[in-house]
Amino acid sequence: MTGKENILTGRATDIDAVAASIAGQVRGLRQVRGWSLDELASRSGVSKGMVVQIEGARTNPSIGTLCRLAEAFGVSIGRLIEAPAEPVVRVIGADEPPALWHGQSGGTAHLLRGVNDPAFVELWRWRLQPGEQRSAEDHAPSTRELMHVLTGALTVRVEQTLYLVRAGETIDFRGDRPHEYRNEGSETVDLTMVVIMPPGEYDRARHAFT
């Protein structure tokens, strides 16, 4: 995988706040379900040691790790980052969304918004510099991803097939299989992505929703 997948980047105060929020949300969601650390590790496919580190706000979790935890709990990644209250209307400032991925050449991925009601949906803004890529494992069954390219040309690999998506074009694909995004051109790729996830808690150990 190319690039650093660190969520905790930026000023020390911001890092501490995000780490504390993730720690509290993961611990709270686990405890309200009556799950042990071992059970969460089994359901999510995240090691028990990593879960302990996350709940103690002592690690820098990747997008992949947060995806697995969110799927196990049946929530969006956004639910792990902020309080669960859902106002009737919310305007999100330009500087509010956290960067959950940083490429080696300056690319970024910001989670603009994640909602859990009435459906599990995430809205992302990605920017990939030439040569950058992001590989993803399969998400929970029936997960879909929609990507609209604003600038540049994005190469998307779904399983073994490659698709070239140019500026102004949109790709819609099943995210429940291995896939990868990469910028093979000379221009920055700027895109908006929507991730739609099925409801329910996904148990990776049993490959089933519970």
ABEGO torsion letter per residue (X at the ends): XBEBABABBEBAAAAAAAAAAAAAAAAAAAAAAGBBAAAAAAAAGBBAAAAAAAAAGABBBBAAAAAAAAAAAGBBAAAAABBABBBABBBBBAAABBBABBBAAGBBBBBABBBAOABBBBBBBBBBBBGBBBBBBBBBBGBBBBBBBABEBBBBBBEABBBBBBBGBBBBBBAABBBBBBBABABBBBBBBBBBBBBEBBBAAAGBBX
